[in-house]
Amino acid sequence: MATSGLLKRLATNGQEQLRPSDVAAQPRSNSPGKNVRIGALWILGDVVIVLGALMIAVRGWLGEGLFGADSPYRTNVMFHTHPAILLGCLAWFILSLVLVSRRYHLYGPMQTRNTLHEQRLTIQACITAGLLLSGALYLVRGEVISRGVVIITVVTATVLLCARRLAWRMMMYRRFERGLETRNIIIVGTGRVGQAMRHHLDSIRHLGYTFKGYVRLPGAEPDNQALASDTLGSIDQLLQLARKCFADEIFLSAPCEAGVVMRIVSQAREAGIDIRVVPELYDGLAWNSPIEYIGQFPTIPLHRGETPVIGLFLKRILDVLLSSVALFVLAPMIAAISVAVMFDSPGPIFYCSDRIGKKGRVFRCIKFRTMVADAELRRHEVLHMNERDGVLFKISNDPRITRFGHFLRKYSLDELPQFLNVLRGDMSMVGPRPPIASEVKRYDLSHLRRLDVLPGMTGLWQVQARQDPSFDNYISLDTAYIQNWSIWLDLKILIRTLSVVVGGTGS
C-alpha cells in the first residue's frame, strides 16, 4: 500500500523529500470538497427534521396523519384546497432556517463554538425562522394554515435540532477521546504563546486537536530539554514537516516576516493545509479575553472602563426637563433683559463665543452681552489688571463692562441663554466651566481631564470657590467633581446655586 511504504521511508530517512504522488495518495480530512459535503448533509438533516416536526405537529394538533380524511380541522383543506400556500410557507421556513443557520456558522466546524453557544445559536436560528414564517403567513393572509400547527412545528423543530446537534457532539467527543477524527496541528514558535496554545489544546481534548510538534523560528532555541524533544525542525522545513506529520492545520504563534508568512500560506494552500494566526497578544494580557468584531475587524478588549449609562441617561433627562421648564418660566424675564441690553449700549443682544466642550468639541456658547461691542479688541488694554492665577482671566471692575452688565453678572442673569445650550446638548446643568480655546492651549496634560464631561452652567467651583483666584484649586474642584460624580451631587450643587444667585455673589 502507498501509505505503509511512505511511513517506512519516513521512519528510515527523516529528511527524505516526498513526491507529490505520495502526498496525493493520503486522504485529506480537511479538503474543501469534504467540508462542502458535510455542510450539505447538515442542511439535508435540517430539512428532514423540519418535515418530521411538521408531521408531529399535524398528528398532535389535528389528530391525524398528513393526508387523513377525518378530523375536526380537516387537514385536506390545507393540503388539497390551498397546497401552494402550504408548500410555499414550508419552503420559506426551511429556507429561512438554513440561511440563518449558515449566517450563525452552524454548518461549520464545531470546534469554533462550545456546546452552550451552539445550543443558543440553534434556538435563535429556529426562533428567527419562525418569526419570518409568521410574517409570511400574515402577508399572504394564510388563515387556512393552523396557527397551532405552526407553533408546534417550530417548537418541535427547535427541540429536535438541539437534540441532534448535542447527540452528534457527544458522539464526536467520544471519538476524539479514542484518537479518531482529530486534526493534527503544528505550532510555529516555541515562545510563551506557542506553549500556552499547546497546553490549552491538550487540556481541552474535546476540541479534537492532536499536537504534533513545534517548528522553530530563526534565532530561537527551545528553553528546556522537554521542549526541544517536541521541536520538529526549523521554519524552512515547515511544509515538509507538515506533510510528514499529516498536519491538518498550522498555528502561527509568533511574529514572522510578511514574506515568510505569504510563502507559507501559498504552500499550505496548495497542500490543502489550514493556517491560523495566534498573535502575541501583548505577552498574555488578552489570552482570556473574548474577540469582539468592530465591523469586519476582530478586536480583543484589554480593558473596558465602567460607564454609568443609567446615571448619564438620568442626567440628560434632568438637563432637558430643567432647561425646558426654565426657558418656559423665564421667557418674560429673558425678553425683558433682551430689551434692556439693546437700549443700554449699542451692539448685539447676545454674546456668542466659541467654547471647548466635551472631548475637545467646539460649540457656540450663548450669553447676554455684558460688555461693550469692541471688548475683544480692547482686551490687550486690560491684561495687566488680571486678578486670577495662571490660565484664568478675570477682572472685578473691568472697564469694558456696561452699566446693566454689572447687574446681570452680579446675579448671573447673563447666563440665562445658556439654557439653550443645555437643551441642545452642548452643555449640562452641572459641570466644569466651559473654557475658551486660549485657555485650553495652556493646559497641562492632567488639566484635560476636565474636558472628559460636558461643561455646565454651574458646578462645584462656581458654588464653592468662585472668588478664589487659584487656578490649581479651580482644576482640583473640577477633577473632584468628575471623580465623585453622581445625580445626588448634581442636585446638591443646583440647590447651592440658587443661594449663590439670590445672594448676588457673582462677578
C-alpha positions in Angstrom: 0.0 0.0 0.0 1.2 3.5 -0.6 0.6 4.5 3.0 2.7 1.8 4.5 5.6 2.4 2.1 5.5 6.1 2.8 5.7 5.6 6.6 8.6 3.2 6.2 10.6 5.7 4.2 9.8 8.4 6.8 11.0 6.2 9.6 14.3 5.4 7.9 15.1 8.8 6.5 13.5 11.8 8.2 14.9 14.3 5.7 13.7 12.5 2.6 11.7 14.6 0.2 8.1 13.4 -0.6 6.9 13.0 -4.1 3.6 14.7 -5.0 2.2 11.3 -5.7 2.9 10.2 -2.2 1.1 13.2 -0.7 -1.8 12.8 -3.1 -2.3 9.3 -2.0 -3.0 10.3 1.5 -6.7 11.2 2.5 -7.1 14.8 3.5 -9.8 15.3 6.2 -9.9 19.0 5.7 -10.4 19.1 1.9 -12.8 21.8 0.7 -14.9 19.2 -1.1 -15.4 17.3 2.1 -16.3 20.4 4.0 -18.9 21.2 1.4 -20.4 17.7 1.5 -20.6 17.8 5.3 -22.4 21.1 5.1 -24.8 19.8 2.6 -25.5 16.7 4.8 -26.2 19.1 7.8 -28.6 21.1 5.6 -30.3 17.9 4.4 -30.6 16.7 8.0 -32.3 20.0 9.0 -34.8 19.7 6.2 -35.7 16.1 7.3 -36.1 17.3 10.9 -38.4 20.1 9.8 -40.6 17.7 7.8 -40.7 15.4 10.8 -41.6 18.2 13.1 -44.5 19.1 10.7 -45.8 15.6 10.8 -45.7 15.5 14.5 -47.5 18.9 14.7 -50.2 17.7 12.3 -50.7 14.5 14.2 -50.6 16.0 17.6 -52.7 19.1 16.9 -55.2 17.8 14.4 -55.3 14.2 15.5 -54.5 12.6 12.1 -51.8 12.0 9.5 -50.8 14.3 6.8 -53.4 13.1 4.4 -56.1 12.0 6.8 -59.8 12.3 5.7 -61.5 13.0 9.0 -60.6 15.5 11.7 -62.1 18.4 13.5 -60.0 20.8 11.4 -59.7 18.6 8.3 -56.1 18.8 7.0 -57.3 18.1 3.5 -58.3 21.8 3.5 -54.7 22.7 4.0 -53.2 20.1 1.7 -55.7 19.9 -1.1 -57.6 23.2 -1.2 -54.6 25.5 -0.8 -51.4 23.5 -1.5 -49.5 26.4 -2.9 -49.8 28.4 0.4 -48.8 25.4 2.5 -45.9 24.3 0.4 -44.7 27.9 -0.1 -44.7 28.6 3.6 -43.0 25.3 4.4 -40.3 26.1 1.8 -39.9 29.6 3.2 -39.4 28.3 6.7 -36.8 25.7 5.6 -35.0 28.3 3.5 -35.0 30.8 6.4 -33.8 28.2 8.8 -30.9 27.2 6.5 -29.9 30.8 5.7 -29.9 31.9 9.3 -28.0 28.8 10.4 -25.4 29.5 7.8 -25.2 33.0 9.0 -24.5 31.7 12.5 -21.9 29.3 11.1 -23.8 26.3 12.5 -22.7 24.2 9.5 -19.0 24.9 10.1 -16.5 23.0 12.3 -17.9 22.5 15.8 -14.5 23.4 17.3 -15.3 27.1 16.7 -18.1 27.1 19.3 -18.8 25.3 22.6 -21.9 23.3 23.5 -23.9 26.0 25.1 -23.1 28.5 22.4 -24.2 26.1 19.7 -27.5 25.3 21.5 -28.2 29.0 21.9 -27.5 29.7 18.2 -29.7 26.8 17.2 -32.6 28.1 19.3 -32.0 31.6 18.0 -32.0 30.4 14.4 -35.3 28.5 14.9 -37.0 31.4 16.5 -35.8 33.8 13.8 -37.1 31.4 11.1 -40.4 31.0 13.0 -40.8 34.8 13.1 -40.1 35.1 9.4 -42.7 32.3 8.8 -45.3 34.2 10.9 -44.6 37.4 8.9 -45.1 35.5 5.6 -48.4 34.0 6.8 -49.6 37.5 7.7 -48.6 38.9 4.3 -50.2 36.1 2.2 -53.3 36.0 4.5 -52.8 32.3 5.2 -55.7 31.9 7.6 -56.1 28.3 6.2 -52.9 27.3 7.9 -53.5 26.3 11.6 -51.6 28.5 14.0 -51.3 25.6 16.3 -49.5 23.6 13.7 -47.1 26.4 13.0 -46.2 26.8 16.7 -45.8 23.1 17.3 -43.7 22.7 14.2 -41.3 25.5 15.2 -41.0 24.3 18.8 -40.6 20.6 17.8 -38.0 21.5 15.2 -36.1 23.5 17.8 -36.1 20.6 20.2 -35.1 18.1 17.6 -32.3 20.2 16.1 -30.8 20.9 19.5 -31.0 17.2 20.4 -29.5 16.2 17.1 -26.6 18.6 17.5 -26.0 17.6 21.1 -26.0 13.9 20.2 -23.6 14.5 17.4 -21.3 16.5 19.6 -21.3 13.8 22.3 -20.5 11.1 19.7 -17.6 13.2 18.3 -16.3 13.8 21.8 -16.1 10.0 22.3 -14.3 9.6 19.0 -11.9 12.3 19.8 -11.0 10.6 23.1 -10.2 7.5 21.1 -8.0 9.5 18.8 -10.4 9.3 15.8 -11.3 12.2 13.5 -8.9 14.5 15.3 -7.0 17.3 13.4 -3.2 17.2 13.6 -1.6 20.6 14.3 1.8 22.1 14.2 2.6 25.2 16.1 5.2 27.7 14.7 7.1 29.3 17.5 8.3 27.9 20.9 7.7 31.1 22.9 5.1 31.6 25.7 2.2 32.0 23.3 3.0 28.7 21.5 3.5 26.8 24.8 0.2 28.2 26.2 -1.6 27.2 22.9 -0.2 23.7 23.2 -1.2 23.3 26.8 -4.7 24.7 26.1 -5.4 22.3 23.3 -4.1 19.4 25.4 -6.3 20.3 28.3 -9.4 20.5 26.2 -9.4 17.2 24.4 -12.9 17.6 23.0 -11.7 20.3 20.7 -10.4 17.4 18.6 -6.9 18.6 18.1 -3.7 16.5 18.3 -0.5 18.3 18.9 2.3 17.0 16.7 5.2 19.4 17.5 6.8 22.8 17.3 8.6 24.5 14.4 11.5 26.7 15.5 11.9 30.2 14.2 15.4 31.5 13.2 17.4 32.6 16.2 15.0 30.9 18.7 16.1 27.9 20.6 13.9 25.8 23.0 14.1 26.9 26.6 14.3 23.3 28.1 15.0 19.8 27.1 11.3 18.7 27.1 10.5 21.5 24.7 13.5 20.5 22.5 12.1 17.0 22.2 8.9 18.4 20.8 10.6 20.5 18.2 10.3 19.1 14.8 12.7 21.4 12.9 13.1 25.0 11.6 10.6 27.1 9.7 12.4 26.5 6.4 11.3 22.8 6.6 7.7 23.7 7.7 5.8 22.3 4.7 7.9 19.2 4.6 7.4 18.6 8.3 3.6 19.2 8.0 3.4 16.6 5.3 5.4 14.1 7.3 3.1 14.6 10.3 -0.1 14.7 8.2 -0.8 18.1 9.7 -4.3 19.4 9.1 -3.6 22.9 10.5 -0.6 25.1 11.2 -0.8 27.7 14.0 1.5 30.7 13.7 2.1 31.7 17.3 5.0 34.1 16.9 5.6 37.1 14.6 7.2 36.3 11.2 8.3 38.4 8.3 5.5 39.2 5.9 7.3 37.4 3.0 7.7 34.3 5.1 4.0 34.2 6.0 2.9 34.8 2.4 5.2 31.9 1.3 3.8 29.6 4.0 0.2 30.5 3.1 0.8 29.9 -0.6 2.4 26.5 0.0 -0.2 25.4 2.6 -3.0 26.4 0.2 -1.5 24.1 -2.5 -1.1 21.3 0.0 -4.6 21.7 1.5 -3.4 22.6 5.0 -5.2 25.2 7.0 -3.4 28.2 8.5 -4.3 30.1 11.7 -2.6 33.1 13.3 -2.3 33.3 17.1 -0.9 36.8 17.7 1.4 37.6 20.7 -1.5 39.4 22.4 0.8 41.6 24.4 2.6 38.9 26.4 -0.6 37.2 27.5 -2.7 40.1 28.6 -5.6 39.1 26.4 -5.4 35.3 26.4 -8.7 35.0 28.3 -10.4 38.0 26.6 -13.2 37.5 24.1 -12.9 38.6 20.5 -15.3 41.4 19.5 -15.8 42.5 15.9 -15.8 46.2 15.1 -17.3 46.0 11.6 -15.2 43.4 9.9 -12.2 43.7 12.2 -11.7 41.4 15.1 -10.5 43.2 18.3 -9.6 42.0 21.8 -10.5 44.4 24.6 -7.7 44.6 27.2 -9.6 47.0 29.4 -13.0 48.5 29.5 -14.0 51.3 31.8 -17.3 51.2 33.6 -19.6 53.9 32.1 -22.5 54.9 34.3 -25.0 54.6 31.5 -28.1 54.8 33.7 -26.7 57.7 35.6 -25.8 59.7 32.4 -29.2 58.9 31.0 -30.9 60.3 34.1 -28.6 63.3 34.0 -29.6 64.1 30.4 -33.3 63.8 31.3 -32.7 66.2 34.2 -31.0 68.6 31.9 -33.8 68.5 29.3 -36.5 68.9 31.9 -34.9 71.7 33.9 -33.8 73.7 30.8 -37.2 73.4 29.2 -39.0 74.5 32.3 -36.6 77.3 32.9 -36.9 78.7 29.3 -40.7 78.5 29.6 -41.0 80.1 33.0 -38.3 82.7 32.5 -39.3 83.6 29.0 -40.8 87.0 30.1 -37.6 87.8 32.1 -35.4 86.8 29.1 -37.4 89.1 26.8 -37.2 92.0 29.3 -33.4 91.6 29.7 -33.1 91.5 25.9 -34.8 94.8 25.6 -32.7 96.3 28.4 -29.4 95.1 26.8 -30.5 96.6 23.5 -31.1 100.0 25.0 -28.2 100.0 27.5 -25.4 100.2 24.9 -25.0 99.8 21.1 -24.3 96.3 19.9 -25.9 92.8 19.7 -28.1 91.5 22.5 -26.3 88.2 22.8 -22.7 87.4 23.0 -21.7 84.1 21.3 -18.2 82.8 21.8 -16.5 79.6 20.8 -16.0 77.3 23.8 -14.4 74.0 24.2 -16.8 71.2 25.3 -16.7 67.5 26.0 -13.8 65.7 24.3 -12.5 69.0 22.8 -15.6 69.7 20.7 -16.1 73.3 19.9 -19.5 74.8 20.4 -21.1 78.3 20.4 -21.8 79.4 24.0 -24.7 82.0 24.3 -24.8 84.7 26.9 -26.4 88.1 27.2 -23.8 90.8 26.2 -22.5 92.5 29.3 -19.6 94.4 27.7 -19.2 97.0 25.1 -19.3 95.8 21.5 -15.5 96.1 20.9 -14.5 94.4 24.1 -12.3 91.8 22.4 -10.4 94.4 20.5 -9.6 96.2 23.8 -8.6 93.1 25.7 -4.9 94.0 25.5 -5.6 97.2 27.3 -6.6 95.3 30.5 -4.4 92.3 30.5 -2.3 93.9 33.3 -5.4 94.1 35.5 -5.9 90.3 35.6 -6.8 89.1 39.2 -6.7 85.4 38.6 -3.9 82.9 38.7 -2.3 81.2 35.8 -4.6 80.4 32.8 -7.7 82.2 34.2 -8.5 85.7 33.3 -10.9 87.8 35.4 -11.2 91.5 36.4 -13.7 92.6 39.0 -14.0 96.2 37.8 -13.4 95.6 34.1 -13.9 99.0 32.4 -15.4 97.2 29.4 -18.5 96.1 31.3 -21.6 98.1 30.7 -23.8 99.5 33.5 -26.5 97.0 33.0 -23.8 94.3 32.5 -22.7 94.8 36.1 -26.2 93.9 37.3 -26.5 90.9 35.0 -23.2 89.5 36.2 -23.9 90.1 39.9 -26.9 87.8 39.8 -25.6 85.6 37.0 -28.5 86.6 34.7 -26.2 86.9 31.8 -26.0 83.1 31.7 -29.8 82.5 31.2 -29.5 82.0 27.4 -27.2 79.0 28.2 -30.3 77.0 28.9 -30.5 76.8 25.1 -27.0 75.2 25.1 -28.2 72.7 27.7 -31.3 71.9 25.7 -29.2 71.3 22.6 -26.8 69.0 24.5 -23.7 71.2 24.2 -23.7 71.8 28.0 -25.2 70.3 31.1 -26.9 72.0 34.1 -23.9 71.0 36.3 -20.3 70.5 35.2 -17.0 72.3 34.8 -17.0 75.8 33.4 -16.6 75.8 29.6 -13.2 77.2 28.7 -12.1 79.2 25.7 -9.5 77.9 23.2 -6.7 80.1 24.5 -7.1 78.6 28.0 -7.0 75.0 26.7 -3.8 75.7 24.8 -2.1 76.4 28.1 -3.4 73.3 29.9 -1.1 70.6 31.1 -1.9 67.1 30.2 -3.6 66.5 33.6 -5.8 69.5 33.1 -7.5 68.0 30.1 -9.4 65.6 32.5 -12.0 68.4 33.0 -12.9 68.0 29.3 -14.0 64.4 29.7 -17.5 65.6 30.6 -20.0 68.1 29.4 -19.4 71.7 30.7 -22.1 73.1 32.9 -23.9 76.3 33.7 -22.9 75.8 37.3 -20.5 73.5 39.1 -18.6 72.7 42.2 -16.2 75.5 41.6 -18.9 78.1 41.0 -20.7 77.4 44.3 -17.7 76.7 46.5 -14.7 78.9 45.3 -15.9 81.3 42.7 -13.9 84.1 44.1 -10.8 82.0 44.7 -8.1 83.2 42.3 -6.1 80.0 42.4 -6.1 78.0 39.1 -4.9 74.9 41.0 -8.0 75.0 43.2 -10.1 75.6 40.2 -8.7 72.4 38.5 -8.8 70.3 41.7 -12.5 71.1 42.3 -13.4 70.2 38.7 -11.4 67.0 39.0 -13.1 66.1 42.3 -16.5 66.6 40.7 -15.7 64.3 37.8 -14.3 61.6 40.1 -17.1 61.7 42.6 -20.0 62.5 40.2 -23.5 61.3 40.9 -27.0 62.5 40.4 -27.2 63.4 44.1 -24.1 65.6 43.8 -25.7 67.4 40.9 -28.8 68.1 42.9 -26.8 69.4 45.8 -24.9 71.8 43.5 -28.1 73.0 41.9 -29.6 73.8 45.3 -26.5 75.6 46.4 -26.5 77.5 43.1 -29.9 79.0 44.0 -28.4 80.6 47.1 -25.5 81.9 45.2 -27.7 83.5 42.6 -30.1 85.0 45.1 -27.2 86.3 47.2 -25.7 88.1 44.3 -22.2 86.7 44.8 -21.5 86.6 41.0 -19.0 88.9 39.4 
